[in-house]
Amino acid sequence: MKQILACLLIGTLSQSVWALEAADQQRLGDIQQNWAHIQYELPEGQRAEAFEKLATQAAAFKQERQSLAEAWIWSGIVNSSWAGAKGGLGALGKVKEAKGDLEKALALDAKALQGSAYTSLGALYDRVPGWPLGFGDSDKAEQLLKQALQLNPNGIDSLYFWGDHLYRQKRYSEARAALQKALQAAPRPGRETADAGRRKEIDALLVDVNKQLN
């Protein structure tokens, strides 16, 4: 479970984030920056405790701004991250909570953060075990990830998770094309740590894809 969930987490900033109130934008940015630091800069053994603390911060944001899809998205992302760092069957409860957060975000505003709720939820369906342990479903994952790509066809995260899905489906040539396109994604101002971490994940997955094609 730990390995399955370790990479579920995304750090997408919407081009429409400027439309948020200044205080909300600041809180969102703080959560995103803290997430990237924990996910990509902390030693693995320290991540679970750090994500637990960040989950409290994200939950407060969600409860205080219940009409804001971005708050629900990041509560879902942080809960997914916490589950991935924690590992084991006990993490399934946090994964289900993350699923609920992301579904709520979609109900509020499916286009928020360039469709990040679709991307995150699709990744969960792709990686979580299926019935009876979990809700994993590769067909549902594909549907959600395609919806994410419609909203953000050139995003590093939407393309990475699509490429990973294609790899899991043994569609290796398509996976390589998606991942190579992901590496060409424009940098996200203020998201340098997240971008660098994601690019390393893309490079590592490309190695596995190319092994299957050679």
N, CA and C of each residue as an Amber inpcrd file, in Angstrom:
protein
   642
   0.8410000  -1.2080000   0.0000000   0.0000000   0.0000000   0.0000000
   0.8680000   1.2470000   0.0000000   1.9840000   1.1870000   0.7460000
   2.8460000   2.3710000   0.8300000   3.3850000   2.7430000  -0.5370000
   3.8800000   1.7420000  -1.2900000   4.4130000   2.0120000  -2.6100000
   3.3100000   2.3990000  -3.5830000   2.1490000   1.7800000  -3.4270000
   1.0390000   2.0690000  -4.3200000   0.6380000   3.5310000  -4.2290000
   0.6350000   4.0560000  -3.0070000   0.0910000   5.3930000  -2.8020000
   1.1450000   6.4870000  -2.7790000   2.4180000   6.1130000  -2.8170000
   3.4540000   7.0980000  -2.5500000   3.4660000   8.2550000  -3.5320000
   3.0110000   8.0170000  -4.7660000   3.1310000   9.0460000  -5.8010000
   1.7960000   9.6400000  -6.2320000   0.8060000   9.4960000  -5.4050000
  -0.5160000   9.9420000  -5.8190000  -0.6780000  11.4450000  -5.8570000
   0.2780000  12.1360000  -5.3530000   0.0260000  13.4910000  -4.9140000
   0.4830000  14.4960000  -5.9380000  -0.3450000  15.4550000  -6.1430000
  -0.0590000  16.3810000  -7.2080000  -0.0360000  17.7900000  -6.6780000
   0.6380000  18.6650000  -7.4290000   0.7840000  20.0390000  -6.9740000
   0.4100000  21.0310000  -8.0370000  -0.7640000  20.9460000  -8.5680000
  -1.1430000  21.7900000  -9.6900000  -1.6450000  23.1440000  -9.2400000
  -1.1460000  24.1830000  -9.8660000  -1.6740000  25.5340000  -9.6600000
  -2.4960000  25.9420000 -10.8630000  -3.6640000  26.4050000 -10.6440000
  -4.5260000  26.8370000 -11.7400000  -4.1450000  28.2260000 -12.2110000
  -4.3490000  28.4420000 -13.5060000  -4.1610000  29.7910000 -14.0310000
  -5.2060000  30.7380000 -13.4630000  -6.2740000  30.1780000 -12.9020000
  -7.3270000  31.0110000 -12.3360000  -7.1770000  31.2180000 -10.8410000
  -6.0220000  30.7870000 -10.2800000  -5.8520000  30.9060000  -8.8420000
  -5.8980000  32.3630000  -8.3880000  -5.5530000  33.2710000  -9.3080000
  -5.6090000  34.6980000  -8.9630000  -6.9950000  35.1330000  -8.5430000
  -8.0310000  34.3650000  -8.9850000  -9.4010000  34.7460000  -8.6720000
  -9.7550000  34.4840000  -7.2090000  -8.9460000  33.6980000  -6.5100000
  -9.1840000  33.4550000  -5.0990000  -8.9290000  34.7360000  -4.3100000
  -9.5950000  34.8500000  -3.1970000  -9.2900000  35.9520000  -2.2910000
  -7.8470000  35.8200000  -1.8180000  -7.2440000  36.9540000  -1.4960000
  -5.8250000  36.9570000  -1.1490000  -5.5230000  36.0170000   0.0080000
  -6.3780000  36.0150000   1.0300000  -6.1390000  35.1550000   2.1860000
  -6.2240000  33.6800000   1.8090000  -7.1950000  33.3430000   0.9510000
  -7.3330000  31.9560000   0.5040000  -6.1470000  31.5480000  -0.3570000
  -5.7150000  32.4370000  -1.2150000  -4.5650000  32.1510000  -2.0650000
  -3.3190000  31.8920000  -1.2200000  -3.1440000  32.6850000  -0.1560000
  -1.9940000  32.4970000   0.7240000  -2.0550000  31.1470000   1.4230000
  -3.2270000  30.7830000   1.9240000  -3.3630000  29.5020000   2.6210000
  -3.1340000  28.3330000   1.6590000  -3.6800000  28.4600000   0.4550000
  -3.4870000  27.4250000  -0.5460000  -2.0140000  27.2700000  -0.9030000
  -1.3550000  28.4090000  -1.1130000   0.0640000  28.3700000  -1.4440000
   0.9070000  27.7570000  -0.3400000   0.5770000  28.0640000   0.8950000
   1.3210000  27.4940000   2.0240000   1.1820000  25.9680000   2.0600000
  -0.0490000  25.4860000   1.8480000  -0.2670000  24.0390000   1.8580000
   0.4920000  23.3780000   0.7100000   0.4450000  23.9790000  -0.4590000
   1.1530000  23.4200000  -1.6140000   2.6580000  23.3790000  -1.3840000
   3.2070000  24.4610000  -0.8500000   4.6450000  24.5010000  -0.6080000
   5.0590000  23.4890000   0.4590000   4.2680000  23.3970000   1.5110000
   4.5830000  22.4260000   2.5620000   4.4860000  21.0050000   2.0440000
   3.4720000  20.7500000   1.2150000   3.3320000  19.4150000   0.6320000
   4.5580000  19.0370000  -0.1910000   5.0020000  19.9360000  -1.0540000
   6.1540000  19.6510000  -1.9160000   7.4100000  19.4050000  -1.0820000
   7.5830000  20.1900000  -0.0290000   8.7450000  19.9990000   0.8390000
   8.7260000  18.6090000   1.4900000   7.5720000  18.2290000   2.0140000
   7.4660000  16.9220000   2.6770000   7.6620000  15.7950000   1.6730000
   6.9800000  15.8870000   0.5480000   6.9860000  14.7940000  -0.4220000
   8.3420000  14.5910000  -1.0740000   9.0350000  15.6670000  -1.3650000
  10.2400000  15.5610000  -2.1780000  11.5440000  15.8890000  -1.4560000
  11.4750000  16.4600000  -0.2660000  12.7120000  16.8560000   0.4070000
  12.9260000  16.1740000   1.7550000  11.8740000  15.7180000   2.4170000
  12.0510000  15.0460000   3.7030000  12.4150000  13.5820000   3.5050000
  13.2070000  13.0100000   4.4050000  13.4500000  11.5650000   4.3650000
  12.1380000  10.8020000   4.5090000  12.0710000   9.6460000   3.8950000
  10.8260000   8.8720000   3.8650000  10.2700000   8.6110000   5.2590000
  11.1470000   8.3400000   6.2040000  10.7030000   8.0010000   7.5460000
  10.0710000   9.1520000   8.3090000  10.2440000  10.3680000   7.8340000
   9.6830000  11.5450000   8.5110000   8.3890000  12.0450000   7.8780000
   7.9900000  11.4380000   6.7690000   6.8770000  12.0130000   6.0060000
   5.5290000  11.7920000   6.6670000   5.2980000  10.6320000   7.2520000
   3.9710000  10.3480000   7.8110000   3.6020000  11.3700000   8.8840000
   4.5070000  11.6350000   9.7970000   4.2250000  12.5970000  10.8700000
   4.0220000  13.9970000  10.3030000   4.8420000  14.3520000   9.3150000
   4.7140000  15.6880000   8.7190000   3.4000000  15.8350000   7.9600000
   3.0050000  14.7900000   7.2430000   1.7330000  14.8610000   6.5210000
   0.5430000  14.8840000   7.4740000   0.6760000  14.2200000   8.6130000
  -0.3960000  14.2590000   9.6020000  -0.6350000  15.6940000  10.0680000
   0.4420000  16.4240000  10.3150000   0.3230000  17.8130000  10.7350000
  -0.2640000  18.6740000   9.6100000   0.1900000  18.4180000   8.3920000
  -0.3250000  19.1940000   7.2680000  -1.7970000  18.8800000   7.0200000
  -2.2070000  17.6390000   7.2830000  -3.6110000  17.2660000   7.1180000
  -4.5080000  18.0780000   8.0490000  -4.0140000  18.3640000   9.2420000
  -4.7820000  19.1960000  10.1700000  -4.9620000  20.5980000   9.6050000
  -3.9110000  21.1310000   9.0240000  -3.9670000  22.4570000   8.4060000
  -4.9260000  22.4590000   7.2190000  -4.8600000  21.4240000   6.3830000
  -5.7280000  21.3440000   5.2150000  -7.1890000  21.1560000   5.6240000
  -7.4160000  20.3830000   6.6790000  -8.7880000  20.1640000   7.1540000
  -9.4040000  21.4560000   7.6720000  -8.6050000  22.2660000   8.3580000
  -9.1080000  23.5470000   8.8620000  -9.4850000  24.4680000   7.7030000
  -8.6620000  24.4920000   6.6800000  -8.9450000  25.2940000   5.4910000
 -10.2540000  24.8360000   4.8540000 -10.4220000  23.5310000   4.7350000
 -11.6290000  22.9650000   4.1300000 -12.8740000  23.3080000   4.9480000
 -12.7840000  23.1810000   6.2500000 -13.9490000  23.4310000   7.0960000
 -14.3320000  24.9040000   7.1290000 -13.3310000  25.7700000   7.0640000
 -13.6090000  27.1990000   7.1130000 -14.0430000  27.7740000   5.7630000
 -13.6970000  27.0710000   4.6890000 -14.0360000  27.5510000   3.3330000
 -14.7110000  26.4170000   2.5700000 -15.8630000  25.9910000   3.0830000
 -16.5000000  24.7820000   2.5660000 -17.0270000  24.9240000   1.1460000
 -17.1710000  26.1150000   0.6490000 -17.6330000  26.3070000  -0.7200000
 -16.4880000  26.4160000  -1.7250000 -15.2650000  26.2810000  -1.2470000
 -14.0870000  26.4800000  -2.0860000 -13.5400000  25.1210000  -2.5430000
 -13.6800000  24.8320000  -3.8270000 -13.2500000  23.5370000  -4.3500000
 -11.7630000  23.3020000  -4.1230000 -10.9600000  24.3750000  -4.2270000
  -9.5160000  24.2250000  -4.0620000  -9.1530000  23.6840000  -2.6770000
  -9.9010000  24.0910000  -1.6640000  -9.6300000  23.6020000  -0.3070000
  -9.9120000  22.1130000  -0.1990000 -10.9810000  21.6540000  -0.8260000
 -11.3170000  20.2260000  -0.8060000 -10.2980000  19.4200000  -1.6080000
  -9.8430000  19.9700000  -2.7250000  -8.8310000  19.2750000  -3.5240000
  -7.5830000  19.0120000  -2.6960000  -7.1180000  20.0550000  -2.0060000
  -5.8700000  19.8860000  -1.2820000  -6.0330000  19.0860000   0.0030000
  -7.2150000  19.0810000   0.5680000  -7.4580000  18.1490000   1.6640000
  -7.3520000  16.7140000   1.1550000  -7.9080000  16.4670000  -0.0280000
  -7.8030000  15.1380000  -0.6160000  -6.3780000  14.7470000  -0.9410000
  -5.6140000  15.6780000  -1.4950000  -4.2230000  15.3950000  -1.8390000
  -3.4060000  15.0880000  -0.5920000  -3.5790000  15.8930000   0.4460000
  -2.7980000  15.6880000   1.6660000  -3.1890000  14.3750000   2.3460000
  -4.4730000  14.0620000   2.3830000  -4.8870000  12.7880000   2.9670000
  -4.3270000  11.6070000   2.1840000  -4.2850000  11.7220000   0.8630000
  -3.6750000  10.6790000   0.0400000  -2.1880000  10.5360000   0.3640000
  -1.5400000  11.6650000   0.5130000  -0.1090000  11.6640000   0.8240000
   0.1620000  11.0180000   2.1760000  -0.6580000  11.3730000   3.1370000
  -0.5290000  10.8060000   4.4800000  -0.7150000   9.2900000   4.4170000
  -1.7100000   8.8440000   3.6760000  -1.9400000   7.4060000   3.5370000
  -0.7390000   6.7180000   2.8980000  -0.1800000   7.3530000   1.8630000
   0.9700000   6.7670000   1.2050000   2.1780000   6.6590000   2.1100000
   2.3880000   7.6750000   2.9380000   3.5270000   7.6590000   3.8500000
   3.3030000   6.6930000   4.9950000   2.0650000   6.5560000   5.4190000
   1.7390000   5.6560000   6.5290000   1.8090000   4.2070000   6.1080000
   1.2040000   3.8750000   4.9730000   1.2230000   2.5270000   4.4450000
   0.3260000   1.5710000   5.2190000   0.2190000   0.3530000   4.6930000
  -0.5570000  -0.6770000   5.3540000  -2.0500000  -0.5300000   5.1250000
  -2.7860000  -1.5330000   5.5740000  -4.2320000  -1.5170000   5.3880000
  -4.8930000  -0.3730000   6.1480000  -4.2520000   0.0770000   7.2260000
  -4.8060000   1.1900000   7.9860000  -4.8790000   2.4700000   7.1920000
  -4.1210000   2.5410000   6.0960000  -4.1320000   3.7370000   5.2620000
  -5.3970000   3.8390000   4.4200000  -6.1310000   2.7340000   4.2790000
  -7.3080000   2.7570000   3.4220000  -8.3630000   3.7430000   3.9060000
  -8.4550000   3.9270000   5.2110000  -9.4190000   4.8920000   5.7380000
  -9.1150000   6.2980000   5.2660000  -7.8320000   6.6790000   5.2630000
  -7.4500000   8.0050000   4.7890000  -7.6680000   8.1230000   3.2820000
  -7.4560000   7.0250000   2.5580000  -7.6840000   7.0530000   1.1160000
  -9.1610000   7.2920000   0.8190000 -10.0260000   6.6280000   1.5670000
 -11.4690000   6.8160000   1.3540000 -11.8830000   8.2440000   1.7130000
 -11.2570000   8.8010000   2.7360000 -11.5370000  10.2010000   3.0780000
 -11.0860000  11.1220000   1.9550000  -9.9160000  10.8190000   1.3890000
  -9.4160000  11.6130000   0.2640000 -10.3770000  11.5280000  -0.9220000
 -10.8830000  10.3460000  -1.1820000 -11.8460000  10.1630000  -2.2740000
 -13.0720000  11.0520000  -2.0570000 -13.5850000  11.0870000  -0.8390000
 -14.7320000  11.9250000  -0.5420000 -14.4360000  13.4050000  -0.7320000
 -13.2420000  13.8280000  -0.3260000 -12.8450000  15.2200000  -0.5120000
 -12.8300000  15.5930000  -1.9910000 -12.2450000  14.7210000  -2.8040000
 -12.1070000  15.0120000  -4.2310000 -13.4550000  14.9860000  -4.9410000
 -14.3310000  14.0900000  -4.5320000 -15.6770000  14.0660000  -5.1080000
 -16.4420000  15.3380000  -4.7500000 -16.2430000  15.8190000  -3.5350000
 -16.8720000  17.0810000  -3.1310000 -16.3350000  18.2370000  -3.9700000
 -15.0450000  18.2420000  -4.2200000 -14.4490000  19.2900000  -5.0470000
 -15.0400000  19.2790000  -6.4500000 -15.2210000  18.1040000  -7.0100000
 -15.8040000  18.0070000  -8.3460000 -17.2290000  18.5450000  -8.3640000
 -17.9630000  18.2740000  -7.3000000 -19.3380000  18.7660000  -7.2200000
 -19.3820000  20.2870000  -7.1220000 -18.3870000  20.8740000  -6.4770000
 -18.3410000  22.3290000  -6.3150000 -17.8730000  23.0300000  -7.5830000
 -16.7860000  22.5320000  -8.1640000 -16.2060000  23.1720000  -9.3490000
 -15.2200000  22.2010000  -9.9870000 -15.6780000  21.4670000 -10.9830000
 -14.8340000  20.4450000 -11.6120000 -13.6130000  21.0470000 -12.3080000
 -13.6790000  22.3380000 -12.6590000 -12.5760000  22.9660000 -13.3850000
 -11.5350000  23.5980000 -12.4530000 -11.7700000  23.5590000 -11.1610000
 -10.8350000  24.1860000 -10.2120000  -9.4410000  23.5950000 -10.3460000
  -8.4440000  24.4660000 -10.2680000  -7.0420000  24.0620000 -10.3990000
  -6.8380000  23.1910000 -11.6320000  -7.4450000  23.6230000 -12.7380000
  -7.2870000  22.9650000 -14.0450000  -7.6460000  21.4820000 -13.9890000
  -8.6960000  21.1580000 -13.2520000  -9.1700000  19.7800000 -13.2120000
  -8.3620000  18.8650000 -12.3240000  -7.6950000  19.4280000 -11.3290000
  -6.8400000  18.6140000 -10.4690000  -7.6050000  17.5380000  -9.7160000
  -8.8740000  17.7840000  -9.4080000  -9.6490000  16.7550000  -8.7060000
  -9.8110000  15.5190000  -9.5800000 -10.0090000  15.7130000 -10.8790000
 -10.0840000  14.5700000 -11.7900000  -8.7690000  13.7860000 -11.7830000
  -7.6510000  14.5110000 -11.8540000  -6.3470000  13.8550000 -11.8830000
  -6.0980000  13.0670000 -10.6100000  -6.3320000  13.6880000  -9.4710000
  -6.0610000  13.0360000  -8.1950000  -6.9820000  11.8420000  -7.9660000
  -8.2550000  12.0130000  -8.2990000  -9.2010000  10.9260000  -8.1030000
  -8.9030000   9.7780000  -9.0650000  -8.5470000  10.1050000 -10.3020000
  -8.1550000   9.0690000 -11.2490000  -6.9560000   8.2860000 -10.7620000
  -5.9780000   8.9860000 -10.1920000  -4.7990000   8.3120000  -9.6580000
  -5.1700000   7.3700000  -8.5190000  -6.0980000   7.7930000  -7.6700000
  -6.5470000   6.9140000  -6.5890000  -7.1870000   5.6440000  -7.1460000
  -8.0930000   5.7940000  -8.0850000  -8.7410000   4.6200000  -8.6720000
  -7.7300000   3.6980000  -9.3380000  -6.6530000   4.2640000  -9.8640000
  -5.6320000   3.4620000 -10.5400000  -4.7870000   2.6500000  -9.5660000
  -4.5620000   3.1590000  -8.3530000  -3.5630000   2.5810000  -7.4670000
  -4.1280000   1.8740000  -6.2320000  -5.2920000   2.2520000  -5.8080000
  -5.8930000   1.6310000  -4.6310000  -6.3510000   0.2140000  -5.0010000
  -6.2070000  -0.7450000  -4.0980000  -6.6870000  -2.1000000  -4.3920000
  -8.1760000  -2.1120000  -4.7140000  -8.5740000  -3.0540000  -5.5310000
  -9.9830000  -3.1860000  -5.8660000 -10.7600000  -3.9170000  -4.7820000
 -12.0140000  -4.1570000  -5.0740000 -12.8840000  -4.8770000  -4.1440000
 -12.2930000  -6.2510000  -3.8230000 -12.3560000  -6.7300000  -2.5520000
 -13.1380000  -6.1780000  -1.4330000 -12.3580000  -5.2140000  -0.5290000
 -11.0640000  -5.0350000  -0.7830000 -10.2790000  -4.1810000   0.1120000
 -10.5250000  -2.7040000  -0.1410000 -10.6210000  -2.3240000  -1.3980000
 -10.7330000  -0.9110000  -1.7270000 -11.6700000  -0.6910000  -2.9000000
 -11.5270000   0.4810000  -3.5170000 -12.4250000   0.8820000  -4.5920000
 -11.7100000   0.9820000  -5.9290000 -10.4960000   0.4570000  -6.0130000
  -9.7110000   0.5700000  -7.2370000 -10.4480000   0.0540000  -8.4590000
 -10.2760000   0.7590000  -9.5820000 -11.0060000   0.4230000 -10.8070000
 -10.2750000   1.0960000 -11.9730000  -9.5880000   0.3200000 -12.8030000
  -8.7790000   0.9140000 -13.8730000  -9.6450000   1.5890000 -14.9330000
 -10.8410000   1.0730000 -15.1750000 -11.7250000   1.7080000 -16.1600000
 -12.1850000   3.0810000 -15.6710000 -12.5370000   3.1580000 -14.3890000
 -12.9260000   4.4410000 -13.8100000 -11.7440000   5.3970000 -13.8040000
 -10.5580000   4.8810000 -13.5170000  -9.3560000   5.7080000 -13.5410000
  -9.1550000   6.3260000 -14.9150000  -9.3120000   5.5190000 -15.9540000
  -9.1080000   6.0320000 -17.3170000 -10.1090000   7.1280000 -17.6460000
 -11.3450000   6.9230000 -17.2620000 -12.3780000   7.9320000 -17.5170000
 -12.0210000   9.2620000 -16.8620000 -11.6070000   9.2110000 -15.5990000
 -11.2860000  10.4280000 -14.8630000 -10.0310000  11.1020000 -15.4100000
  -9.0280000  10.3210000 -15.7430000  -7.7820000  10.8920000 -16.2420000
  -7.9720000  11.5270000 -17.6190000  -8.8600000  10.9710000 -18.4240000
  -9.1720000  11.5930000 -19.7090000  -9.8850000  12.9300000 -19.5040000
 -10.7560000  12.9820000 -18.5020000 -11.4260000  14.2520000 -18.2040000
 -10.4180000  15.2950000 -17.7290000  -9.4290000  14.8530000 -16.9580000
  -8.3730000  15.7680000 -16.5150000  -7.6050000  16.3250000 -17.7040000
  -7.3060000  15.4730000 -18.6720000  -6.5520000  15.9100000 -19.8450000
  -7.3520000  16.8840000 -20.7050000  -8.6590000  16.7450000 -20.7240000
  -9.4700000  17.6940000 -21.4750000  -9.3390000  19.0990000 -20.9070000
  -9.1990000  19.1890000 -19.5820000  -9.0760000  20.4860000 -18.9340000
  -7.6390000  20.9920000 -18.8980000  -6.6870000  20.0790000 -18.8870000
  -5.2840000  20.4760000 -18.7700000  -4.4290000  19.5500000 -19.6460000
  -4.5060000  19.7250000 -20.9680000  -3.8510000  18.7780000 -21.8750000
  -2.3330000  18.8500000 -21.8800000  -1.7700000  19.9170000 -21.3520000
  -0.3140000  20.0870000 -21.3800000   0.3050000  20.1480000 -19.9860000
  -0.4360000  19.7600000 -18.9670000   0.0580000  19.8540000 -17.6010000
   0.9860000  18.7080000 -17.2400000   1.9890000  18.9880000 -16.4480000
   2.9480000  17.9620000 -16.0730000   2.2920000  16.8500000 -15.2680000
   1.3490000  17.1860000 -14.4080000   0.7120000  16.1790000 -13.5700000
  -0.3160000  15.3600000 -14.3350000  -1.1820000  16.0350000 -15.0840000
  -2.1990000  15.3060000 -15.8440000  -1.5520000  14.3490000 -16.8400000
  -0.4660000  14.7560000 -17.4640000   0.2320000  13.8980000 -18.4240000
   1.0050000  12.7830000 -17.7250000   1.5980000  13.0940000 -16.5800000
   2.3240000  12.0470000 -15.8460000   1.3910000  10.9240000 -15.4200000
   0.2750000  11.2800000 -14.8110000  -0.6290000  10.2400000 -14.3240000
  -1.2990000   9.4930000 -15.4780000  -1.5290000  10.1760000 -16.5990000
  -2.0350000   9.4870000 -17.7740000  -0.9930000   8.5050000 -18.2980000
   0.2490000   8.9390000 -18.3780000   1.3210000   8.0490000 -18.8160000
   1.4960000   6.8530000 -17.9000000   1.3860000   7.0820000 -16.6080000
   1.4940000   5.9870000 -15.6460000   0.3400000   4.9990000 -15.8280000
  -0.8590000   5.5250000 -16.0620000  -2.0090000   4.6500000 -16.3100000
  -1.7740000   3.7930000 -17.5570000  -1.2970000   4.4140000 -18.6250000
  -1.0260000   3.6670000 -19.8510000   0.0330000   2.5920000 -19.6190000
   1.0380000   2.9040000 -18.8220000   2.0570000   1.9040000 -18.4920000
   1.4340000   0.7260000 -17.7490000   0.5700000   1.0110000 -16.8050000
  -0.0880000  -0.0640000 -16.0540000  -0.9700000  -0.9280000 -16.9520000
  -1.4680000  -0.3230000 -18.0250000  -2.3020000  -1.0580000 -18.9780000
  -1.4650000  -1.7030000 -20.0940000  -0.1560000  -1.6450000 -19.9610000
   0.7880000  -2.2310000 -20.9260000   0.7030000  -1.5780000 -22.3080000
   0.2870000  -0.3410000 -22.3390000   0.2330000   0.4370000 -23.5780000
   1.4940000   1.3160000 -23.6330000   2.6150000   0.6460000 -23.8490000
   3.9060000   1.2530000 -23.5810000   4.2610000   2.3880000 -24.5370000
   3.9530000   2.2430000 -25.8140000   4.2790000   3.3130000 -26.7620000
   3.4950000   4.5780000 -26.4380000   2.2150000   4.4170000 -26.1090000
   1.3960000   5.5620000 -25.7310000   1.8980000   6.1760000 -24.4280000
   2.3250000   5.3270000 -23.5090000   2.8400000   5.8220000 -22.2310000
   4.0850000   6.6720000 -22.4460000   4.9840000   6.2070000 -23.2890000
   6.2110000   6.9700000 -23.5390000   5.9010000   8.3270000 -24.1490000
   4.9810000   8.3690000 -25.0900000   4.6270000   9.6440000 -25.7150000
   4.0480000  10.6170000 -24.6910000   3.1900000  10.1210000 -23.8070000
   2.5930000  10.9890000 -22.7870000   3.6460000  11.5000000 -21.8190000
   4.5500000  10.6380000 -21.4200000   5.5740000  11.0360000 -20.4560000
   6.5790000  12.0060000 -21.0700000   6.9320000  11.7890000 -22.3120000
   7.8320000  12.7280000 -22.9800000   7.1750000  14.0990000 -23.1230000
   5.8900000  14.1060000 -23.3840000   5.1700000  15.3780000 -23.4550000
   5.1240000  16.0420000 -22.0860000   4.9830000  15.2520000 -21.0380000
   4.9570000  15.7970000 -19.6760000   6.2580000  16.5270000 -19.3570000
   7.3660000  16.0060000 -19.8250000   8.6550000  16.6410000 -19.5610000
   8.7800000  17.9940000 -20.2490000   7.9390000  18.2460000 -21.2410000
   7.9680000  19.5200000 -21.9590000   7.0080000  20.5460000 -21.3540000
   6.3270000  20.1770000 -20.2790000   5.3470000  21.0890000 -19.6690000
   6.0280000  22.3580000 -19.1790000   5.3140000  23.4520000 -19.2840000
   5.8580000  24.7380000 -18.8490000   6.0760000  24.7450000 -17.3390000
   7.1370000  25.3770000 -16.8750000   7.3660000  25.4890000 -15.4240000
   6.2270000  26.2580000 -14.7640000   5.9450000  25.8920000 -13.5040000
   4.8940000  26.5630000 -12.7480000   5.5370000  27.5010000 -11.7380000
   5.3560000  28.8030000 -11.8790000   5.9610000  29.7540000 -10.9430000
   5.5620000  29.4410000  -9.5030000   6.5560000  29.3960000  -8.6400000
   6.3200000  29.0950000  -7.2440000   6.1990000  27.6210000  -6.9350000
   6.2650000  26.7760000  -7.9610000   6.1110000  25.3300000  -7.7760000
   7.3690000  24.5890000  -8.2000000   8.5110000  25.2260000  -8.0150000
   9.7620000  24.6500000  -8.4880000  10.0750000  23.2970000  -7.8360000
   9.8350000  23.1850000  -6.5400000  10.1250000  21.9280000  -5.8470000
   9.2290000  20.8120000  -6.3600000   7.9480000  21.1090000  -6.5270000
   7.0150000  20.1090000  -7.0400000   7.3700000  19.7030000  -8.4640000
   7.7180000  20.6810000  -9.2950000   8.0770000  20.3670000 -10.6720000
   9.3170000  19.4840000 -10.7360000  10.3170000  19.8140000  -9.9420000
  11.5560000  19.0270000  -9.9580000  11.2960000  17.5930000  -9.4880000
  10.5010000  17.4520000  -8.4500000  10.1810000  16.1140000  -7.9600000
   9.3930000  15.3090000  -8.9730000   8.4380000  15.9420000  -9.6230000
   7.6390000  15.2400000 -10.6190000   8.4900000  14.8100000 -11.8010000
   9.4090000  15.6680000 -12.2300000  10.2630000  15.3160000 -13.3600000
  11.1300000  14.1010000 -13.0380000  11.5850000  13.9820000 -11.8230000
  12.3470000  12.7930000 -11.4400000  11.4810000  11.5460000 -11.5170000
  10.2210000  11.6710000 -11.1080000   9.3030000  10.5340000 -11.1930000
   9.0400000  10.1520000 -12.6560000   8.9100000  11.1560000 -13.5030000
   8.6940000  10.8890000 -14.9240000   9.9110000  10.1850000 -15.5220000
  11.1030000  10.6770000 -15.2070000  12.3290000  10.0560000 -15.7190000
  12.4270000   8.5960000 -15.2830000  12.0990000   8.3280000 -14.0290000
  12.1750000   6.9560000 -13.5160000  11.1660000   6.0520000 -14.2250000
   9.9640000   6.5590000 -14.4480000   8.9520000   5.7580000 -15.1270000
   9.3280000   5.5320000 -16.5880000   9.9280000   6.5210000 -17.2210000
  10.3750000   6.3490000 -18.6050000  11.4050000   5.2350000 -18.7330000
  12.2470000   5.0890000 -17.7400000  13.2110000   3.9810000 -17.7560000
  12.4710000   2.6490000 -17.8180000  11.4350000   2.5030000 -16.9960000
  10.6550000   1.2620000 -16.9880000   9.9010000   1.0700000 -18.3100000
   9.3490000   2.1480000 -18.8310000   8.6390000   2.0560000 -20.1140000
   9.5780000   1.6090000 -21.2110000  10.7510000   2.2250000 -21.2800000
  11.7020000   1.9020000 -22.3450000  12.2180000   0.4710000 -22.2580000
  12.3020000  -0.0570000 -21.0380000  12.6940000  -1.4680000 -20.8780000
  11.6800000  -2.3780000 -21.5460000  10.4300000  -2.0100000 -21.4810000
   9.3780000  -2.8390000 -22.0880000   9.3720000  -2.7180000 -23.6140000
   9.8750000  -1.6210000 -24.1110000   9.8570000  -1.3900000 -25.5590000
  11.1220000  -1.8790000 -26.2480000  12.1770000  -2.1120000 -25.4860000
  13.4560000  -2.5330000 -26.0870000  13.5560000  -4.0510000 -26.1820000
